[in-house]
Amino acid sequence: MKITIISGSHRKASQSEKVARFIQNTLRDENLCEETWLYTLAENPLPLWDESIWEGSPDWQERLDPISGQLASSDGFVVISPEWHGQVPSGLKNFFLLWGKGELAHKPALIVTVSSADGGAYPVAELRMSSYKNNRICYIPEQIIVRNVESVLNDDPDQNNADADGYFRQRIRYALGILKEYARALGQVRASGATDLSQFKNGM
């Protein structure tokens, strides 16, 4: 089983990427999957979508094909989003526009949002509402909202709020265990052939 972690912050050395690396290490340490891949949107590696992607643009193919292959070979995803002005970062929204070949389709994803204070709920709602229609990613009911993120999940224990840090570590392990089981189950759904995208390429 392969789980891909998508760190949705545009910033270098972001708290979202810190959380992403903790999740990647947890997946490995807890033997929840055989392979992980972490893709970060730091410094905006992907240009904004334009219609030439539909026309088979060589520039788009060169840029996207390696990522497409990693996503297509994944069984599940962890999508990490900071809350910026109550929103999902534009680069992460753009990311979901780029995958129309079934790379994410009918595969489970755990939403993890990050806030430097007590926020983080708005990106959960936004991702569930508007990021799945055509790529058909399947968000599981469980979610993680990492509040006061600077004070948890740090490598140096002295930088952590002990009570909050312990809670988030346990809650993340729990949620990743659920994600693993959804990945197993939805693998059977895809193998059934019922999810064939050839007739109805786009969602309604």
Residue frames as qw, qx, qy, qz and C-alpha x, y, z in Angstrom:
[[0.000, 0.888, 0.460, 0.000, 0.00, 0.00, 0.00],
 [0.419, 0.150, 0.020, 0.895, 1.19, 3.50, -0.89],
 [0.117, -0.865, -0.439, 0.213, 0.00, 6.69, 0.81],
 [0.400, 0.425, 0.101, 0.806, 0.77, 10.10, -0.67],
 [0.266, -0.708, -0.386, 0.529, 0.91, 13.19, 1.54],
 [0.314, 0.641, 0.278, 0.643, 0.21, 16.55, -0.11],
 [0.341, -0.505, -0.311, 0.729, 1.48, 19.60, 1.78],
 [0.278, 0.753, 0.522, 0.289, -0.64, 22.48, 0.53],
 [0.219, -0.884, -0.053, 0.410, 1.25, 25.51, 1.82],
 [0.595, 0.757, -0.035, 0.268, 3.15, 27.73, -0.63],
 [0.223, -0.906, 0.334, -0.133, 5.59, 28.80, 2.08],
 [0.594, 0.390, -0.647, 0.277, 9.11, 27.49, 2.56],
 [0.272, 0.073, -0.771, 0.571, 9.68, 25.66, 5.85],
 [0.490, -0.380, -0.148, -0.771, 5.96, 25.85, 6.63],
 [0.462, -0.203, 0.687, -0.523, 4.13, 24.40, 9.59],
 [0.871, 0.254, 0.025, -0.420, 2.06, 22.40, 7.09],
 [0.679, 0.468, -0.564, 0.040, 5.20, 20.69, 5.86],
 [0.102, -0.403, 0.775, -0.477, 6.27, 20.01, 9.45],
 [0.722, 0.019, 0.449, -0.526, 2.95, 18.24, 9.99],
 [0.827, 0.429, -0.252, -0.263, 3.33, 16.43, 6.66],
 [0.419, 0.490, -0.738, 0.200, 6.71, 15.04, 7.65],
 [0.375, -0.237, 0.721, -0.533, 5.36, 13.94, 11.03],
 [0.836, 0.206, 0.208, -0.464, 2.55, 12.10, 9.25],
 [0.706, 0.506, -0.489, -0.084, 4.97, 10.50, 6.81],
 [0.124, 0.428, -0.819, 0.361, 7.15, 9.28, 9.69],
 [0.581, -0.085, 0.567, -0.578, 4.09, 7.99, 11.56],
 [0.865, 0.323, -0.111, -0.368, 2.92, 6.00, 8.56],
 [0.586, 0.473, -0.646, 0.122, 6.35, 4.38, 8.36],
 [0.056, -0.379, 0.761, -0.523, 6.92, 3.88, 12.08],
 [0.630, 0.006, 0.518, -0.579, 3.49, 2.34, 12.63],
 [0.183, -0.061, 0.919, 0.343, 3.82, 0.12, 9.53],
 [0.482, 0.509, 0.443, -0.559, 0.56, 1.50, 8.16],
 [0.725, 0.666, -0.003, -0.174, 1.77, 1.25, 4.56],
 [0.873, -0.018, 0.226, 0.433, 4.69, -0.05, 2.55],
 [0.459, 0.225, 0.224, 0.830, 5.47, 3.19, 0.71],
 [0.017, -0.846, -0.343, 0.408, 4.93, 6.91, 1.18],
 [0.444, 0.356, 0.257, 0.781, 5.41, 9.89, -1.09],
 [0.141, -0.742, -0.332, 0.565, 5.37, 13.50, 0.11],
 [0.365, 0.496, 0.368, 0.697, 4.60, 16.22, -2.42],
 [0.216, -0.621, -0.335, 0.675, 4.91, 19.81, -1.26],
 [0.325, 0.809, 0.375, 0.314, 3.52, 22.92, -2.94],
 [0.414, -0.723, 0.013, 0.553, 6.18, 25.11, -1.31],
 [0.142, -0.493, 0.376, 0.772, 7.23, 27.93, -3.64],
 [0.637, 0.556, 0.161, -0.508, 4.41, 27.11, -6.09],
 [0.354, -0.282, 0.782, 0.429, 5.95, 24.36, -8.26],
 [0.336, 0.436, 0.798, 0.244, 2.80, 24.11, -10.43],
 [0.047, -0.027, -0.210, -0.976, 1.58, 26.88, -12.75],
 [0.499, 0.269, 0.406, -0.717, -2.06, 27.87, -12.74],
 [0.528, 0.321, 0.780, 0.101, -4.34, 25.66, -14.78],
 [0.333, 0.496, -0.189, -0.779, -5.14, 26.75, -18.33],
 [0.846, 0.321, 0.183, -0.384, -7.01, 25.09, -21.18],
 [0.464, 0.611, -0.623, -0.150, -3.83, 23.93, -22.95],
 [0.337, -0.289, 0.864, -0.238, -3.73, 21.07, -20.47],
 [0.743, 0.320, 0.475, -0.346, -6.77, 19.67, -22.35],
 [0.636, 0.717, -0.183, -0.217, -4.92, 20.02, -25.66],
 [0.961, -0.007, 0.031, 0.274, -2.03, 17.75, -24.73],
 [0.120, 0.943, -0.281, 0.128, 0.48, 20.56, -24.25],
 [0.800, 0.216, -0.437, 0.350, 4.01, 19.08, -24.15],
 [0.069, 0.503, -0.454, 0.732, 4.98, 21.56, -21.43],
 [0.689, -0.370, 0.211, -0.586, 2.14, 20.38, -19.23],
 [0.970, 0.023, -0.233, -0.070, 2.87, 16.72, -19.95],
 [0.581, 0.389, -0.505, 0.506, 6.53, 17.10, -19.07],
 [0.150, -0.447, 0.449, -0.759, 5.66, 18.81, -15.80],
 [0.709, -0.232, 0.216, -0.630, 2.70, 16.67, -14.75],
 [0.839, 0.144, -0.491, -0.183, 3.49, 13.14, -15.97],
 [0.404, 0.220, -0.768, 0.446, 5.94, 12.29, -13.14],
 [0.297, -0.109, 0.516, -0.796, 3.47, 13.56, -10.52],
 [0.770, 0.062, -0.175, -0.610, 0.56, 11.83, -12.26],
 [0.695, 0.172, -0.698, 0.019, 2.43, 8.55, -12.04],
 [0.134, 0.141, -0.743, 0.641, 3.02, 8.94, -8.32],
 [0.498, -0.006, 0.290, -0.817, -0.63, 9.80, -7.68],
 [0.782, 0.132, -0.388, -0.470, -1.94, 7.00, -9.88],
 [0.619, 0.133, -0.752, 0.183, 0.16, 4.44, -7.99],
 [0.108, -0.210, 0.598, -0.766, -1.14, 5.67, -4.61],
 [0.294, -0.376, -0.875, -0.075, -3.87, 3.90, -2.67],
 [0.293, -0.830, -0.464, 0.101, -4.78, 6.84, -0.43],
 [0.315, 0.567, -0.049, 0.760, -3.93, 10.43, 0.37],
 [0.356, -0.655, -0.414, 0.523, -3.41, 12.85, 3.22],
 [0.250, 0.689, 0.241, 0.637, -4.26, 16.42, 2.17],
 [0.452, -0.498, -0.351, 0.651, -2.77, 19.08, 4.44],
 [0.165, 0.713, 0.289, 0.617, -3.99, 22.66, 4.22],
 [0.215, -0.187, -0.400, 0.871, -3.19, 25.73, 6.28],
 [0.076, 0.825, 0.559, -0.037, -5.98, 28.23, 6.84],
 [0.306, -0.049, 0.117, 0.943, -5.13, 31.48, 5.07],
 [0.278, 0.028, -0.034, -0.960, -7.71, 34.23, 5.53],
 [0.651, 0.133, 0.514, -0.542, -10.24, 31.50, 6.29],
 [0.777, 0.509, -0.148, -0.338, -9.47, 29.75, 3.00],
 [0.898, -0.017, 0.323, 0.300, -7.53, 26.94, 1.36],
 [0.217, -0.591, 0.390, 0.673, -4.37, 28.29, -0.35],
 [0.616, 0.614, -0.105, -0.482, -4.82, 28.95, -4.05],
 [0.216, 0.514, -0.807, -0.196, -2.01, 26.57, -5.00],
 [0.273, 0.006, 0.939, -0.209, -3.78, 23.67, -3.35],
 [0.592, 0.523, 0.377, -0.483, -7.06, 24.49, -5.06],
 [0.447, 0.668, -0.442, -0.398, -5.15, 24.67, -8.35],
 [0.131, -0.330, 0.934, 0.024, -3.61, 21.26, -7.62],
 [0.494, 0.247, 0.786, -0.279, -7.02, 19.62, -7.68],
 [0.560, 0.665, 0.016, -0.494, -7.80, 21.09, -11.12],
 [0.175, 0.655, -0.660, -0.323, -4.92, 19.27, -12.77],
 [0.179, -0.176, 0.968, 0.005, -5.85, 15.62, -12.40],
 [0.678, 0.261, 0.023, -0.687, -8.42, 14.38, -14.88],
 [0.559, 0.317, -0.731, -0.232, -7.13, 10.89, -15.70],
 [0.863, -0.331, -0.319, -0.211, -8.40, 9.14, -12.60],
 [0.433, 0.391, -0.619, 0.526, -5.22, 9.58, -10.56],
 [0.163, -0.193, 0.588, -0.769, -7.25, 10.43, -7.43],
 [0.627, -0.136, -0.303, -0.704, -10.53, 8.83, -8.39],
 [0.880, -0.298, -0.238, -0.284, -12.30, 6.66, -5.82],
 [0.639, 0.108, -0.543, 0.534, -9.33, 6.74, -3.48],
 [0.467, -0.793, -0.381, 0.087, -9.67, 7.80, 0.17],
 [0.353, 0.491, -0.222, 0.765, -8.15, 10.96, 1.57],
 [0.472, -0.624, -0.470, 0.408, -7.73, 12.28, 5.09],
 [0.122, 0.839, 0.058, 0.527, -8.05, 16.06, 5.46],
 [0.605, -0.434, -0.304, 0.594, -5.59, 17.67, 7.87],
 [0.146, 0.869, 0.122, 0.457, -5.79, 21.41, 8.42],
 [0.610, -0.119, -0.301, 0.723, -3.35, 23.64, 10.23],
 [0.100, -0.904, -0.190, -0.370, -3.89, 26.83, 12.21],
 [0.389, 0.319, -0.466, 0.728, -1.50, 28.97, 14.24],
 [0.312, -0.212, 0.404, -0.833, -4.41, 29.79, 16.59],
 [0.444, 0.134, 0.784, -0.412, -7.86, 28.25, 17.12],
 [0.600, 0.452, -0.163, -0.640, -8.99, 28.15, 13.46],
 [0.115, -0.279, 0.923, 0.239, -8.73, 25.43, 10.85],
 [0.491, 0.348, 0.752, -0.267, -12.38, 24.49, 10.32],
 [0.474, 0.695, -0.001, -0.541, -13.02, 26.58, 7.21],
 [0.223, 0.509, -0.738, -0.383, -10.51, 24.72, 4.97],
 [0.276, 0.062, 0.954, -0.102, -12.12, 21.41, 5.98],
 [0.475, 0.589, 0.501, -0.420, -15.49, 22.66, 4.79],
 [0.354, 0.727, -0.294, -0.510, -14.03, 24.15, 1.60],
 [0.022, 0.361, -0.896, -0.257, -12.17, 20.99, 0.61],
 [0.320, 0.239, 0.901, -0.168, -15.21, 18.81, 1.25],
 [0.426, 0.673, 0.350, -0.493, -17.44, 21.17, -0.71],
 [0.496, 0.819, -0.052, -0.285, -15.48, 21.99, -3.84],
 [0.051, -0.695, 0.675, 0.243, -12.27, 20.04, -4.45],
 [0.488, -0.119, 0.865, -0.004, -13.51, 16.56, -5.41],
 [0.686, 0.447, 0.237, -0.523, -16.09, 16.82, -8.20],
 [0.726, 0.587, -0.287, -0.215, -14.13, 15.91, -11.33],
 [0.247, 0.530, -0.798, 0.149, -11.10, 14.22, -9.81],
 [0.831, -0.266, -0.351, -0.341, -13.44, 12.13, -7.56],
 [0.261, 0.277, -0.749, 0.543, -11.18, 11.94, -4.55],
 [0.629, -0.518, -0.523, -0.251, -13.07, 10.44, -1.59],
 [0.042, -0.518, 0.501, -0.692, -12.65, 12.27, 1.71],
 [0.469, -0.260, -0.828, 0.163, -13.18, 10.01, 4.70],
 [0.383, -0.810, -0.352, -0.272, -15.42, 11.19, 7.56],
 [0.667, -0.563, -0.121, 0.473, -12.48, 11.52, 9.95],
 [0.369, 0.798, -0.046, 0.473, -10.43, 14.74, 9.87],
 [0.637, -0.366, -0.266, 0.624, -7.65, 16.41, 11.85],
 [0.087, 0.921, 0.063, 0.374, -7.50, 20.11, 12.74],
 [0.697, -0.137, -0.296, 0.639, -4.08, 20.94, 14.20],
 [0.126, -0.946, -0.147, -0.260, -4.64, 24.11, 16.23],
 [0.356, -0.872, 0.335, 0.020, -1.82, 26.17, 17.75],
 [0.943, 0.298, -0.103, 0.108, 0.44, 24.21, 15.45],
 [0.297, 0.736, -0.473, 0.383, 3.67, 25.90, 16.52],
 [0.376, -0.531, 0.600, -0.465, 3.38, 24.23, 19.93],
 [0.870, -0.041, 0.447, -0.203, 2.83, 20.62, 18.80],
 [0.914, 0.353, 0.173, 0.103, 4.53, 17.93, 16.71],
 [0.180, 0.882, -0.430, 0.071, 7.97, 19.50, 17.04],
 [0.800, 0.212, -0.512, 0.231, 11.07, 17.28, 17.16],
 [0.216, 0.271, -0.572, 0.743, 12.28, 19.13, 20.27],
 [0.377, -0.546, -0.746, 0.050, 9.97, 18.19, 23.18],
 [0.259, -0.405, -0.336, 0.810, 10.76, 21.49, 24.89],
 [0.109, 0.045, -0.296, -0.948, 8.95, 23.30, 22.08],
 [0.376, -0.325, -0.756, -0.427, 5.73, 21.35, 22.60],
 [0.553, -0.315, 0.279, -0.719, 2.73, 21.83, 24.82],
 [0.072, -0.202, 0.974, -0.080, 2.89, 18.36, 26.35],
 [0.479, 0.309, 0.698, -0.433, -0.86, 17.76, 26.72],
 [0.585, 0.645, -0.002, -0.491, -1.80, 19.08, 23.27],
 [0.248, 0.569, -0.737, -0.268, 1.15, 17.37, 21.61],
 [0.228, -0.080, 0.961, -0.133, 0.27, 13.99, 23.07],
 [0.561, 0.464, 0.503, -0.467, -3.36, 14.38, 22.00],
 [0.536, 0.678, -0.233, -0.444, -2.51, 15.23, 18.39],
 [0.084, 0.439, -0.882, -0.151, 0.00, 12.41, 18.07],
 [0.340, 0.129, 0.902, -0.231, -2.60, 9.90, 19.25],
 [0.542, 0.588, 0.333, -0.500, -5.39, 11.40, 17.14],
 [0.385, 0.648, -0.498, -0.428, -3.26, 11.38, 14.00],
 [0.059, -0.232, 0.969, 0.055, -2.31, 7.72, 14.50],
 [0.440, 0.342, 0.739, -0.380, -5.98, 6.88, 14.96],
 [0.522, 0.682, 0.049, -0.510, -7.03, 8.74, 11.80],
 [0.246, 0.565, -0.713, -0.335, -4.26, 7.18, 9.72],
 [0.256, -0.030, 0.961, -0.099, -5.39, 3.74, 10.85],
 [0.529, 0.547, 0.500, -0.414, -8.87, 4.52, 9.54],
 [0.388, 0.717, -0.336, -0.471, -7.40, 5.83, 6.28],
 [0.054, -0.360, 0.913, 0.183, -5.54, 2.55, 5.83],
 [0.382, 0.251, 0.872, -0.176, -8.73, 0.53, 6.10],
 [0.493, 0.714, 0.185, -0.462, -10.58, 2.81, 3.68],
 [0.201, 0.639, -0.617, -0.413, -7.69, 2.37, 1.24],
 [0.205, -0.080, 0.974, 0.057, -8.08, -1.40, 1.44],
 [0.429, 0.486, 0.690, -0.324, -11.84, -1.23, 0.99],
 [0.428, 0.769, 0.004, -0.474, -11.86, 1.23, -1.90],
 [0.030, -0.453, 0.802, 0.387, -9.21, -0.80, -3.69],
 [0.310, 0.228, 0.923, 0.004, -11.87, -3.51, -3.98],
 [0.385, 0.729, 0.365, -0.433, -14.38, -0.97, -5.26],
 [0.223, 0.720, -0.421, -0.505, -12.01, 0.16, -8.03],
 [0.138, -0.249, 0.928, 0.239, -11.14, -3.43, -8.89],
 [0.482, 0.391, 0.730, -0.286, -14.83, -4.19, -9.43],
 [0.256, 0.224, 0.608, 0.717, -14.93, -2.08, -12.58],
 [0.013, -0.791, -0.610, 0.048, -17.94, -0.11, -11.36],
 [0.207, -0.805, -0.045, 0.554, -15.86, 3.09, -11.18],
 [0.559, 0.235, 0.480, 0.634, -14.98, 3.15, -14.89],
 [0.034, -0.644, -0.115, 0.755, -14.62, 6.79, -15.96],
 [0.240, 0.020, 0.651, 0.720, -14.93, 6.34, -19.71],
 [0.017, 0.633, 0.712, 0.303, -18.67, 7.00, -19.89],
 [0.212, -0.940, -0.214, -0.163, -18.96, 9.90, -17.43],
 [0.617, 0.310, -0.287, 0.665, -15.60, 11.61, -17.23],
 [0.008, 0.345, -0.286, 0.894, -16.78, 14.51, -15.05],
 [0.082, -0.364, -0.814, 0.445, -18.88, 14.60, -11.92],
 [0.062, -0.709, -0.543, -0.446, -22.21, 16.37, -11.73]]
